[in-house]
Amino acid sequence: MAVAMAMNSVSLNWVPPSFTKKANYVTNSTELSPPSAFSSQNSLTYTKETISNEENNCKRRLLLLGVGAITANLLPANSLLAEEIPQNYRAFVDIPDGYSYYYPSDWREFDFRGHDSAFKDRFLQLQNVRVRFIPTDKQDIHELGPIEEVVYNLVNHVYAAPNQMVNILDMQERTSDGKNYYTFEYELTSPNYASASFATIAIGNGRHYTLVVGALERRWRRLRNKLKVVADSFKVLDI
């Protein structure tokens, strides 16, 4: 599905593949020229479906939009666009698939099997965020049950491998733009290593969305607050 956008205040320039690799955007991306006062740490990564035969192997194009150039008529109304992106984060917005979130600005996109989008630390692969969704006939996360029951079942029977020990640390519920979200913190301990993560789940557009952001347990104390920003930023967009 091609996305039409009114861009009277910005200019669109083709970015050659060699540049996109240096800028860590996917191949066949374009860049919208930002205003001179724009900081590269506060940017918005925007996706649209590929529409040519040459792009059949690419799931999406990424556009980098200068925050100062974004106006309300560019994208569907959403509170994300009215908020200032936190320092040292970027915003990933997938209009066709109906979701958005922040991620650390020094992380890089990568392919995570079975997921729709993913970003990771440039040096530590297990320090990453990923999003996936599956069809559902539910209309709201509350239809799955109380948060305690839902979180226990997901962590113990979906997220954890048979040889992993589970420790659920915290769970929270929030409502944003009329949509409900469950966010929870948990640890998974294996014989060889331990990890800690936040997960945020929500239902919308006939889909059950899951965002997971995590790191090795030994680094969790240092990274927890930074990754909590990612988990709390996840939003479902109407499509």
ZAKE-819354 format. One line per field, with one value per atom (N, C-alpha, C): residue number from 1; atom name; x, y, z. Coordinates in pm, 1 decimal. Atoms other than C-alpha are relative to their C-alpha. Layout:
% ZAKE-819354
i NUM/...
at CA/...
east X/...
north Y/...
up Z/...
This chain:
% ZAKE-819354
i 1/1/1/2/2/2/3/3/3/4/4/4/5/5/5/6/6/6/7/7/7/8/8/8/9/9/9/10/10/10/11/11/11/12/12/12/13/13/13/14/14/14/15/15/15/16/16/16/17/17/17/18/18/18/19/19/19/20/20/20/21/21/21/22/22/22/23/23/23/24/24/24/25/25/25/26/26/26/27/27/27/28/28/28/29/29/29/30/30/30/31/31/31/32/32/32/33/33/33/34/34/34/35/35/35/36/36/36/37/37/37/38/38/38/39/39/39/40/40/40/41/41/41/42/42/42/43/43/43/44/44/44/45/45/45/46/46/46/47/47/47/48/48/48/49/49/49/50/50/50/51/51/51/52/52/52/53/53/53/54/54/54/55/55/55/56/56/56/57/57/57/58/58/58/59/59/59/60/60/60/61/61/61/62/62/62/63/63/63/64/64/64/65/65/65/66/66/66/67/67/67/68/68/68/69/69/69/70/70/70/71/71/71/72/72/72/73/73/73/74/74/74/75/75/75/76/76/76/77/77/77/78/78/78/79/79/79/80/80/80/81/81/81/82/82/82/83/83/83/84/84/84/85/85/85/86/86/86/87/87/87/88/88/88/89/89/89/90/90/90/91/91/91/92/92/92/93/93/93/94/94/94/95/95/95/96/96/96/97/97/97/98/98/98/99/99/99/100/100/100/101/101/101/102/102/102/103/103/103/104/104/104/105/105/105/106/106/106/107/107/107/108/108/108/109/109/109/110/110/110/111/111/111/112/112/112/113/113/113/114/114/114/115/115/115/116/116/116/117/117/117/118/118/118/119/119/119/120/120/120/121/121/121/122/122/122/123/123/123/124/124/124/125/125/125/126/126/126/127/127/127/128/128/128/129/129/129/130/130/130/131/131/131/132/132/132/133/133/133/134/134/134/135/135/135/136/136/136/137/137/137/138/138/138/139/139/139/140/140/140/141/141/141/142/142/142/143/143/143/144/144/144/145/145/145/146/146/146/147/147/147/148/148/148/149/149/149/150/150/150/151/151/151/152/152/152/153/153/153/154/154/154/155/155/155/156/156/156/157/157/157/158/158/158/159/159/159/160/160/160/161/161/161/162/162/162/163/163/163/164/164/164/165/165/165/166/166/166/167/167/167/168/168/168/169/169/169/170/170/170/171/171/171/172/172/172/173/173/173/174/174/174/175/175/175/176/176/176/177/177/177/178/178/178/179/179/179/180/180/180/181/181/181/182/182/182/183/183/183/184/184/184/185/185/185/186/186/186/187/187/187/188/188/188/189/189/189/190/190/190/191/191/191/192/192/192/193/193/193/194/194/194/195/195/195/196/196/196/197/197/197/198/198/198/199/199/199/200/200/200/201/201/201/202/202/202/203/203/203/204/204/204/205/205/205/206/206/206/207/207/207/208/208/208/209/209/209/210/210/210/211/211/211/212/212/212/213/213/213/214/214/214/215/215/215/216/216/216/217/217/217/218/218/218/219/219/219/220/220/220/221/221/221/222/222/222/223/223/223/224/224/224/225/225/225/226/226/226/227/227/227/228/228/228/229/229/229/230/230/230/231/231/231/232/232/232/233/233/233/234/234/234/235/235/235/236/236/236/237/237/237/238/238/238/239/239/239
at N/CA/C/N/CA/C/N/CA/C/N/CA/C/N/CA/C/N/CA/C/N/CA/C/N/CA/C/N/CA/C/N/CA/C/N/CA/C/N/CA/C/N/CA/C/N/CA/C/N/CA/C/N/CA/C/N/CA/C/N/CA/C/N/CA/C/N/CA/C/N/CA/C/N/CA/C/N/CA/C/N/CA/C/N/CA/C/N/CA/C/N/CA/C/N/CA/C/N/CA/C/N/CA/C/N/CA/C/N/CA/C/N/CA/C/N/CA/C/N/CA/C/N/CA/C/N/CA/C/N/CA/C/N/CA/C/N/CA/C/N/CA/C/N/CA/C/N/CA/C/N/CA/C/N/CA/C/N/CA/C/N/CA/C/N/CA/C/N/CA/C/N/CA/C/N/CA/C/N/CA/C/N/CA/C/N/CA/C/N/CA/C/N/CA/C/N/CA/C/N/CA/C/N/CA/C/N/CA/C/N/CA/C/N/CA/C/N/CA/C/N/CA/C/N/CA/C/N/CA/C/N/CA/C/N/CA/C/N/CA/C/N/CA/C/N/CA/C/N/CA/C/N/CA/C/N/CA/C/N/CA/C/N/CA/C/N/CA/C/N/CA/C/N/CA/C/N/CA/C/N/CA/C/N/CA/C/N/CA/C/N/CA/C/N/CA/C/N/CA/C/N/CA/C/N/CA/C/N/CA/C/N/CA/C/N/CA/C/N/CA/C/N/CA/C/N/CA/C/N/CA/C/N/CA/C/N/CA/C/N/CA/C/N/CA/C/N/CA/C/N/CA/C/N/CA/C/N/CA/C/N/CA/C/N/CA/C/N/CA/C/N/CA/C/N/CA/C/N/CA/C/N/CA/C/N/CA/C/N/CA/C/N/CA/C/N/CA/C/N/CA/C/N/CA/C/N/CA/C/N/CA/C/N/CA/C/N/CA/C/N/CA/C/N/CA/C/N/CA/C/N/CA/C/N/CA/C/N/CA/C/N/CA/C/N/CA/C/N/CA/C/N/CA/C/N/CA/C/N/CA/C/N/CA/C/N/CA/C/N/CA/C/N/CA/C/N/CA/C/N/CA/C/N/CA/C/N/CA/C/N/CA/C/N/CA/C/N/CA/C/N/CA/C/N/CA/C/N/CA/C/N/CA/C/N/CA/C/N/CA/C/N/CA/C/N/CA/C/N/CA/C/N/CA/C/N/CA/C/N/CA/C/N/CA/C/N/CA/C/N/CA/C/N/CA/C/N/CA/C/N/CA/C/N/CA/C/N/CA/C/N/CA/C/N/CA/C/N/CA/C/N/CA/C/N/CA/C/N/CA/C/N/CA/C/N/CA/C/N/CA/C/N/CA/C/N/CA/C/N/CA/C/N/CA/C/N/CA/C/N/CA/C/N/CA/C/N/CA/C/N/CA/C/N/CA/C/N/CA/C/N/CA/C/N/CA/C/N/CA/C/N/CA/C/N/CA/C/N/CA/C/N/CA/C/N/CA/C/N/CA/C/N/CA/C/N/CA/C/N/CA/C/N/CA/C/N/CA/C/N/CA/C/N/CA/C/N/CA/C/N/CA/C/N/CA/C/N/CA/C/N/CA/C/N/CA/C/N/CA/C/N/CA/C/N/CA/C/N/CA/C/N/CA/C/N/CA/C/N/CA/C/N/CA/C/N/CA/C/N/CA/C/N/CA/C/N/CA/C/N/CA/C/N/CA/C/N/CA/C/N/CA/C/N/CA/C/N/CA/C/N/CA/C/N/CA/C/N/CA/C/N/CA/C/N/CA/C/N/CA/C/N/CA/C/N/CA/C/N/CA/C/N/CA/C/N/CA/C/N/CA/C/N/CA/C/N/CA/C/N/CA/C/N/CA/C
east 84.1/0.0/88.2/-79.1/157.9/-62.2/48.1/128.3/20.1/-10.0/52.0/18.9/-27.3/194.4/18.0/-20.4/176.8/128.3/-132.0/533.8/39.1/-28.7/518.0/120.3/-105.1/772.0/133.9/-125.6/1040.6/26.0/-35.9/1228.0/45.4/-30.6/1279.5/115.8/-118.8/1622.5/34.4/-42.0/1739.7/134.0/-124.0/2006.8/59.4/-58.9/2244.0/27.2/-20.8/2296.8/123.3/-121.7/2650.0/-22.6/28.1/2516.4/-89.8/92.4/2236.1/69.9/-71.6/2479.9/72.4/-71.9/2683.9/-96.4/98.2/2371.4/-81.6/67.2/2248.9/-149.5/137.4/1922.6/2.3/2.6/1805.5/23.8/-20.8/1891.3/-128.8/113.9/1663.9/-79.6/68.4/1585.4/16.9/-10.2/1532.5/9.9/-15.1/1610.7/-67.3/61.4/1405.5/92.9/-95.9/1632.1/-55.3/49.0/1595.6/43.4/-44.7/1621.0/135.7/-138.3/1967.9/13.5/-7.8/1885.8/-32.9/41.3/1779.4/117.9/-103.4/1981.5/-18.8/9.9/2059.9/-42.7/38.0/1985.5/-150.9/144.1/1617.4/-60.8/52.5/1476.8/-109.9/114.2/1181.5/19.3/-10.0/1217.1/-140.1/135.5/908.2/1.9/-1.2/812.9/-117.6/109.9/605.5/33.0/-21.5/559.4/70.7/-66.0/776.6/-101.8/100.9/596.0/58.1/-58.0/841.7/51.4/-46.5/957.8/138.3/-135.3/1315.9/1.0/2.9/1203.5/-79.3/80.7/1017.4/64.7/-69.0/1284.6/14.6/-8.3/1264.6/-138.0/131.5/983.8/-52.2/44.4/975.4/110.1/-95.4/1143.9/0.8/-7.3/1267.7/21.2/-18.9/1231.2/43.1/-43.2/1416.7/-59.6/69.0/1200.3/56.2/-40.6/1335.4/-119.1/111.6/1124.4/-59.7/49.9/1097.9/-83.5/74.5/951.8/-131.1/121.9/675.9/-117.7/121.7/328.5/-113.1/108.7/-2.5/-61.7/65.0/-119.3/84.6/-85.4/170.9/-44.8/31.5/53.9/-133.2/123.2/-265.6/21.1/-11.2/-338.0/44.2/-50.4/-138.7/82.9/-67.8/-1.9/150.9/-144.8/346.5/55.2/-49.6/379.7/-5.3/9.0/285.9/102.0/-96.8/550.2/140.7/-140.5/914.4/69.6/-71.9/1127.8/109.2/-100.8/1350.0/141.3/-139.8/1717.1/61.3/-71.3/1926.8/-92.2/91.0/1625.5/-46.0/69.4/1465.5/-137.0/135.1/1103.9/-19.3/32.1/1009.7/-151.2/144.0/665.5/-33.4/41.8/510.3/-148.9/139.7/191.5/-76.4/76.3/92.8/-34.9/24.6/123.9/-55.3/73.6/-12.5/66.7/-63.3/244.4/119.8/-116.9/526.3/68.0/-73.3/796.1/130.3/-132.7/1119.5/105.6/-114.1/1459.3/125.1/-122.6/1811.7/59.0/-42.2/1956.2/126.2/-121.4/2282.2/-23.1/30.0/2105.8/-22.7/9.2/2090.7/-108.1/103.6/1811.4/62.6/-47.0/1852.6/-119.8/105.4/1650.8/-9.0/24.1/1501.9/-111.4/93.3/1329.7/-136.2/134.6/954.1/-50.7/39.3/942.7/-13.0/25.2/821.9/106.3/-107.6/1090.9/87.9/-93.2/1398.5/119.8/-121.2/1690.3/86.5/-90.6/1998.9/117.3/-123.5/2303.8/104.9/-96.1/2586.2/106.3/-103.5/2817.8/-56.7/55.8/2593.0/-132.3/115.6/2347.9/-119.2/110.3/2142.0/-66.4/57.4/2070.8/-83.1/79.3/1778.4/-146.6/144.8/1414.6/-57.7/63.4/1180.0/-152.5/146.4/812.0/-55.0/70.0/583.4/-149.9/144.2/208.1/-60.8/73.2/-38.5/-148.1/143.4/-405.8/-73.7/84.3/-669.0/-141.5/137.7/-1045.2/-37.1/22.9/-1008.2/1.2/5.5/-1082.4/85.6/-72.9/-891.7/80.8/-88.4/-613.2/-71.3/72.0/-857.7/-76.2/71.7/-1035.0/85.9/-88.5/-729.7/-5.5/7.3/-786.8/72.0/-70.8/-643.6/149.3/-140.2/-290.3/87.1/-81.8/-148.6/-6.2/18.2/-291.0/63.7/-53.9/-194.0/151.9/-146.3/164.1/59.8/-52.6/219.0/-0.7/10.1/97.9/96.6/-89.7/297.0/145.4/-141.4/627.3/36.3/-32.6/610.6/-21.4/36.8/453.7/27.7/-29.3/546.5/142.6/-131.8/861.0/113.0/-105.7/1055.9/16.2/-30.8/1227.5/-14.5/19.4/1179.5/111.0/-112.0/1524.9/27.0/-22.0/1483.5/-85.3/72.3/1385.9/-56.1/71.0/1137.1/-9.6/20.4/1127.4/-71.6/77.3/851.3/20.8/-40.5/966.2/-105.8/95.0/692.8/-98.9/98.1/379.0/-81.4/73.1/193.7/-101.7/101.7/-116.6/-12.7/20.0/-165.5/-100.6/92.8/-415.0/48.9/-45.0/-314.0/-85.4/84.5/-540.8/-111.5/110.7/-817.6/38.4/-46.9/-602.4/71.1/-58.1/-491.6/124.7/-128.4/-141.4/39.0/-64.4/21.1/150.5/-146.4/392.7/52.2/-51.0/588.3/149.6/-145.2/946.6/25.5/-24.9/1090.2/143.9/-132.7/1411.2/-14.9/-8.6/1490.4/142.3/-132.4/1779.4/22.0/-39.2/1945.1/126.3/-124.8/2234.4/122.0/-118.1/2475.0/-8.2/12.3/2336.4/-138.9/128.7/2054.6/-29.1/41.1/1857.7/-114.6/111.9/1615.8/-65.7/73.1/1345.8/-122.3/133.5/1045.2/-78.3/88.8/751.0/-123.7/125.8/454.7/-90.5/94.9/146.8/-124.7/121.9/-162.2/-76.2/84.5/-449.7/-64.3/63.1/-575.2/12.3/-5.9/-643.8/-13.4/11.8/-733.8/130.6/-132.2/-379.2/37.3/-59.1/-208.3/146.8/-136.2/110.7/83.5/-94.2/415.4/130.7/-133.7/721.4/79.8/-91.2/1014.1/131.6/-130.3/1325.3/77.8/-72.7/1600.2/150.0/-146.2/1964.3/42.2/-51.5/2186.7/-28.4/37.2/2092.4/110.5/-110.6/2438.9/11.8/-1.1/2389.9/-133.3/135.1/2027.9/-8.6/8.4/2081.1/42.3/-49.9/2272.7/-95.2/79.4/2029.4/-150.0/143.6/1691.4/-80.7/77.3/1572.2/-0.9/-9.7/1693.5/-95.9/85.2/1503.9/-147.2/139.4/1192.4/-64.7/51.5/1155.0/-52.6/40.6/1135.0/-132.0/120.8/875.1/-122.5/112.9/657.2/-41.0/29.7/673.6/-86.2/71.4/501.0/-145.8/138.5/171.1/-54.7/70.9/-81.8/-70.1/61.4/-195.5/-117.5/115.5/-530.3/34.8/-25.5/-505.4/-129.5
north -117.0/0.0/122.5/-121.3/326.1/102.5/-99.4/611.1/137.0/-133.5/958.6/99.5/-97.4/1248.1/136.7/-136.6/1623.9/51.0/-37.9/1752.5/136.7/-130.6/2120.7/64.3/-67.4/2212.9/-69.2/72.0/1958.0/-39.2/44.2/1843.0/-143.4/142.2/1481.4/-23.0/26.4/1371.9/-146.8/140.2/1027.5/-16.0/28.8/881.8/-125.5/118.5/641.8/-107.5/111.1/295.3/16.8/-13.9/380.2/89.7/-88.7/662.7/-66.8/60.9/457.8/-97.7/93.0/199.2/75.8/-78.3/466.2/57.7/-59.1/619.4/-105.2/112.6/274.1/-2.8/19.9/294.7/-119.2/112.6/4.7/48.4/-33.9/-5.1/53.0/-63.1/202.7/87.5/-94.0/456.7/139.4/-139.3/827.8/84.9/-88.4/1121.3/131.8/-130.2/1430.5/99.9/-95.9/1731.6/69.2/-60.9/1850.9/144.8/-135.6/2212.6/0.9/-5.5/2330.1/-18.5/11.6/2334.7/-139.1/135.0/1969.9/-82.0/87.3/1732.1/-139.6/133.5/1393.5/-104.3/97.6/1225.3/-9.6/1.0/1317.6/-6.6/15.3/1175.1/-102.8/89.3/975.3/-91.2/96.7/656.9/-40.7/20.4/613.9/-103.9/108.3/310.5/8.0/23.0/243.6/-122.6/123.8/-69.1/27.1/-11.4/-124.1/-20.3/5.4/-83.5/-35.7/37.2/-182.3/-142.2/137.8/-525.1/-13.8/7.1/-443.2/-5.7/-9.5/-401.3/-112.5/108.1/-728.8/-66.1/62.9/-853.1/92.1/-96.2/-540.3/15.6/-7.1/-527.8/142.0/-137.4/-153.3/95.7/-108.7/172.2/78.4/-85.8/393.7/143.0/-141.8/769.4/64.2/-72.1/990.8/138.8/-128.2/1289.3/89.4/-97.7/1597.8/35.1/-25.1/1653.9/137.2/-134.1/2023.0/11.9/-8.0/1948.2/-75.1/79.8/1716.1/88.6/-72.2/1869.5/-98.1/91.2/1726.9/-67.8/59.2/1660.5/-104.1/97.9/1427.9/-142.1/135.2/1123.2/1.3/4.6/1003.2/56.0/-62.1/1179.2/-102.7/88.4/1021.4/82.6/-82.6/1159.0/-7.9/11.4/1030.1/118.8/-106.4/1298.4/135.1/-125.5/1570.7/6.6/5.2/1461.0/22.3/-14.4/1552.6/-133.5/126.5/1245.6/18.3/-15.8/1189.1/8.0/-10.2/1276.2/-138.9/125.6/991.2/-116.0/101.3/806.1/41.1/-24.0/772.7/-65.4/56.3/692.9/-82.0/87.7/399.9/-1.0/-7.4/444.7/-84.3/87.6/169.9/22.4/-32.0/314.2/-119.4/112.3/10.1/-108.0/106.4/-231.7/52.5/-57.8/9.9/-0.8/-10.6/60.2/93.6/-87.2/283.9/-20.5/5.4/295.5/77.3/-60.9/466.4/-109.2/88.7/296.6/85.7/-78.4/412.9/38.7/-52.3/628.1/-65.7/65.9/430.3/-148.0/137.7/96.6/-9.1/22.2/-54.0/-103.2/94.5/-232.5/-133.1/131.9/-607.2/-92.4/98.4/-909.6/-94.4/91.6/-1101.6/-93.5/96.2/-1417.1/2.5/2.9/-1410.9/132.9/-131.2/-1040.6/99.5/-99.0/-740.9/108.9/-99.4/-497.6/-31.0/25.8/-512.1/93.2/-81.0/-295.0/-55.9/53.8/-394.0/94.0/-71.0/-246.4/-40.2/28.6/-221.2/-101.3/92.0/-431.8/-122.6/107.6/-646.1/-46.7/48.2/-855.0/-30.0/35.2/-965.3/122.2/-125.7/-600.2/54.7/-32.6/-541.0/22.6/-14.2/-453.7/-62.3/59.5/-642.9/1.6/-5.5/-632.8/-105.8/95.3/-900.9/12.9/-0.3/-942.4/-122.2/114.4/-1223.9/36.9/-30.7/-1220.3/-39.1/32.3/-1218.9/50.2/-47.7/-1188.5/83.1/-84.1/-1000.3/147.2/-143.0/-628.4/80.5/-73.0/-533.7/-97.6/84.8/-668.2/-56.0/46.5/-699.1/-129.1/122.9/-978.4/-124.0/113.6/-1198.1/-42.2/30.7/-1179.7/103.0/-91.3/-1004.3/2.1/-14.3/-875.3/-106.2/99.9/-1115.8/-135.3/129.1/-1418.6/-0.4/-9.5/-1301.0/-2.1/-8.4/-1214.8/-133.5/129.4/-1541.4/-102.1/98.1/-1751.1/30.4/-35.8/-1558.2/-29.2/14.9/-1555.7/-146.6/138.9/-1914.6/-96.4/98.3/-2083.8/43.4/-48.4/-1865.1/51.1/-62.2/-1663.3/-90.0/80.2/-1909.7/-134.1/133.9/-2218.2/-100.0/100.1/-2547.2/-2.6/6.5/-2519.4/132.3/-130.7/-2160.0/18.7/-37.6/-2038.7/140.5/-126.3/-1750.0/78.3/-89.7/-1451.3/124.8/-117.7/-1194.7/108.7/-105.5/-866.9/107.4/-111.1/-614.8/-7.4/-9.9/-553.7/126.8/-125.9/-235.8/2.6/-20.2/-137.3/148.6/-141.2/189.0/9.3/-29.3/346.1/123.2/-112.1/573.9/6.9/-19.5/716.3/-104.1/94.0/482.5/-145.8/138.5/168.3/-41.7/51.8/-51.4/-82.6/67.6/-191.6/-66.3/64.6/-441.9/5.4/0.2/-386.8/-73.1/78.2/-630.3/-25.7/20.9/-696.3/-140.8/138.1/-1045.1/-41.3/58.0/-1248.8/-144.8/139.5/-1575.2/-47.3/50.0/-1778.2/-138.0/126.1/-2053.1/-51.7/52.1/-2281.3/83.7/-72.8/-2062.8/151.4/-145.6/-1710.8/36.0/-51.6/-1495.0/130.5/-123.4/-1220.1/63.7/-73.5/-952.2/80.6/-66.0/-789.2/72.8/-56.9/-563.3/-49.5/31.0/-670.5/87.1/-74.4/-459.7/-67.6/64.1/-620.4/87.1/-76.5/-464.0/-65.9/53.4/-549.6/115.6/-99.5/-345.2/-42.3/31.4/-368.5/-149.3/144.0/-735.6/-73.8/58.8/-805.0/5.1/3.2/-903.2/38.5/-52.8/-692.4/-31.2/21.8/-776.2/71.7/-59.7/-558.8/-55.9/47.1/-707.0/73.9/-66.1/-510.6/-53.6/64.0/-671.7/5.6/3.3/-728.7/-112.2/97.0/-962.8/48.0/-34.9/-974.0/77.0/-67.4/-860.5/146.8/-139.5/-533.7/70.4/-51.5/-483.8/122.2/-113.1/-250.4/129.7/-118.1/-11.0/45.7/-32.1/-29.5/9.5/16.3/-75.6/124.8/-122.0/284.9/38.6/-31.3/333.8/-86.8/91.1/28.5/11.9/-23.3/113.0/106.8/-102.4/420.2/-65.1/70.6/185.6/-73.6/78.4/-40.9/89.2/-89.5/249.8/81.2/-81.7/418.6/-73.0/76.6/138.6/43.2/-39.7/246.1/-70.7/56.1/87.4/113.8/-102.7/308.5/-58.9/47.0/279.1/-9.6/16.9/140.8/-40.5
up 0.0/0.0/0.0/6.2/-106.2/91.9/-93.4/139.5/-60.1/57.6/10.1/111.6/-103.9/209.0/-62.6/45.9/164.8/60.0/-48.5/191.5/-55.5/54.0/105.3/66.5/-74.7/371.4/-8.1/8.0/284.8/-143.8/134.2/-22.5/5.4/3.9/-127.4/-94.6/79.7/-251.0/5.2/4.6/-363.8/68.8/-70.2/-140.8/-59.0/62.0/-320.3/102.0/-92.8/-170.0/86.0/-78.6/-58.7/119.8/-111.0/155.2/102.7/-93.2/302.9/92.0/-86.3/434.1/110.6/-100.1/611.6/102.6/-89.8/756.5/73.6/-63.5/863.0/-28.6/44.2/669.7/-94.6/91.6/457.6/-141.5/139.9/87.1/-60.3/66.4/-137.2/94.9/-87.3/131.9/-54.2/38.2/92.1/124.2/-113.8/314.2/-27.5/9.5/375.8/65.3/-50.6/419.2/122.8/-122.8/780.4/8.8/-21.4/897.0/64.4/-45.1/993.1/148.8/-145.1/1362.5/48.1/-37.3/1356.4/47.8/-54.4/1572.8/-53.6/59.7/1417.3/100.4/-101.1/1749.7/14.7/-12.4/1733.9/-138.5/134.4/1411.9/-0.3/11.7/1287.7/-118.3/108.0/1084.6/-40.7/48.8/867.3/-110.6/97.3/657.7/-95.3/93.5/343.4/-83.1/73.9/134.0/-131.0/129.9/-169.0/-110.0/105.5/-501.2/-135.3/128.4/-776.2/6.4/4.9/-891.9/59.9/-52.9/-796.0/151.1/-145.3/-435.4/64.3/-54.4/-391.2/120.3/-111.3/-150.7/119.0/-109.9/64.7/61.7/-61.8/316.8/6.5/-8.7/347.0/-37.6/13.4/263.2/129.9/-117.5/542.9/-45.7/24.4/527.3/130.5/-118.4/769.0/-5.8/1.7/856.6/108.3/-100.1/1030.5/85.9/-90.2/1338.6/-25.2/22.4/1263.1/-124.7/125.5/919.6/4.2/-7.7/1038.5/38.0/-33.6/1037.6/15.4/-35.9/1146.3/-120.8/116.4/789.7/-70.0/65.5/704.0/29.4/-43.1/899.5/73.1/-77.3/1067.2/139.2/-131.5/1394.5/102.0/-104.4/1674.3/96.1/-99.1/1998.2/-11.7/16.9/1910.4/-75.8/85.4/1645.4/68.5/-73.0/1892.4/112.6/-107.8/2141.5/-52.8/35.2/2138.1/23.5/-14.4/2077.1/104.3/-104.7/2383.9/-56.9/39.1/2360.3/-13.2/26.0/2215.5/-39.5/52.3/2073.8/-139.7/125.5/1733.4/8.8/2.0/1653.7/-126.3/112.2/1433.1/-15.5/25.1/1276.2/-122.2/109.9/1063.2/-24.0/28.3/916.5/-58.3/57.3/700.8/101.5/-97.7/994.3/131.6/-110.6/1253.2/135.4/-131.8/1529.1/-5.8/-9.7/1650.5/134.2/-126.7/1918.6/-14.5/-2.2/2020.0/14.0/-22.6/2006.7/13.5/-16.3/2106.7/-135.0/130.0/1829.7/-53.7/48.8/1812.3/-31.6/37.5/1752.6/-150.2/143.7/1405.6/-31.7/41.3/1221.2/-41.2/42.2/1167.9/-17.7/23.0/1061.0/118.9/-111.6/1353.4/-45.2/58.1/1236.8/70.0/-53.6/1279.2/51.9/-50.4/1363.9/-114.9/104.3/1166.9/-3.3/-6.6/1284.7/119.6/-109.7/1506.3/-11.0/-8.0/1618.6/112.2/-100.6/1815.3/22.2/-29.2/1981.6/-102.8/106.7/1731.0/41.1/-46.5/1949.3/71.6/-81.9/2170.7/-60.2/74.7/1969.4/88.9/-88.5/2270.3/62.3/-46.2/2351.9/-115.4/118.0/2118.4/32.8/-6.6/2057.9/-126.5/117.8/1827.3/18.6/-0.5/1733.9/-94.4/84.4/1599.7/26.4/-21.6/1557.8/-66.6/52.8/1493.9/-6.9/9.7/1389.4/127.8/-114.9/1663.3/-25.3/8.8/1690.0/122.5/-117.1/2019.3/-40.4/25.5/2031.1/96.9/-103.6/2346.1/83.5/-79.9/2565.0/123.4/-117.9/2856.3/-26.6/33.4/2670.3/21.8/-27.5/2733.2/145.3/-141.0/3107.6/84.3/-89.5/3414.2/-31.7/36.0/3371.8/65.5/-69.2/3632.8/-70.4/67.2/3454.6/-138.5/135.9/3106.3/2.0/-6.5/3201.9/41.5/-45.4/3389.7/-113.3/107.9/3096.1/-114.3/109.6/2836.1/34.4/-35.4/3021.1/20.5/-32.0/3142.7/-116.2/101.5/2841.3/-143.4/134.9/2542.2/-10.9/10.4/2610.3/49.2/-61.4/2825.2/-70.4/50.4/2686.5/114.9/-105.6/2875.3/104.4/-94.0/3033.5/69.4/-61.2/3150.8/125.0/-121.0/3495.3/-18.5/21.3/3505.5/130.1/-113.5/3738.7/-51.1/40.8/3680.5/104.5/-92.2/3834.2/20.0/-10.8/3760.2/-115.9/108.6/3554.6/19.1/-3.2/3465.3/-113.1/102.6/3270.7/-27.9/35.1/3081.5/-114.1/109.0/2845.3/-73.6/81.8/2557.3/-125.5/118.3/2285.4/-8.0/-3.8/2397.5/-13.3/12.4/2366.2/128.2/-123.3/2656.5/-28.7/15.9/2704.1/132.0/-113.7/2939.2/-23.4/5.8/3009.1/122.4/-112.3/3222.4/-15.2/-8.0/3330.0/52.5/-40.8/3361.0/-30.2/22.1/3377.2/-43.4/42.3/3200.1/23.6/-35.1/3338.1/-60.4/62.7/3133.9/67.6/-58.4/3231.4/-35.9/45.5/3031.0/13.1/-11.1/3063.2/50.8/-45.7/3198.6/-71.7/66.8/3027.1/76.9/-58.6/3143.0/-110.8/108.7/2932.9/52.4/-10.0/2914.8/-120.8/111.9/2702.2/11.9/4.9/2596.3/-101.7/90.1/2444.6/-12.7/25.9/2289.7/-113.5/106.7/2057.8/-75.4/85.7/1764.1/-144.7/143.1/1391.7/-28.9/17.9/1435.4/21.8/-22.8/1555.8/148.0/-133.8/1879.4/-16.0/14.6/1896.7/124.0/-109.9/2107.2/-29.1/3.6/2165.0/116.1/-104.4/2358.3/-15.0/-0.5/2453.1/119.6/-108.2/2657.2/-15.4/-3.7/2743.6/93.4/-95.7/2938.4/142.3/-137.0/3305.8/71.2/-68.8/3417.2/-39.0/42.2/3227.4/28.0/-13.3/3324.8/91.4/-93.2/3619.5/-67.7/69.8/3397.5/-110.8/118.4/3104.5/25.1/-24.4/3270.3/-34.5/23.7/3265.1/-147.3/143.2/2908.6/-80.7/75.5/2784.8/39.9/-41.1/2986.6/-87.7/91.1/2763.7/-127.8/121.7/2464.5/23.4/-28.5/2625.0/17.2/-26.1/2737.1/-122.2/118.3/2396.1/-102.7/102.5/2204.4/-8.8/23.2/2049.2/-123.7/114.5/1816.8/-73.4/83.6/1528.1/-76.7/77.1/1354.0/-148.4/143.4/1000.4/-69.7
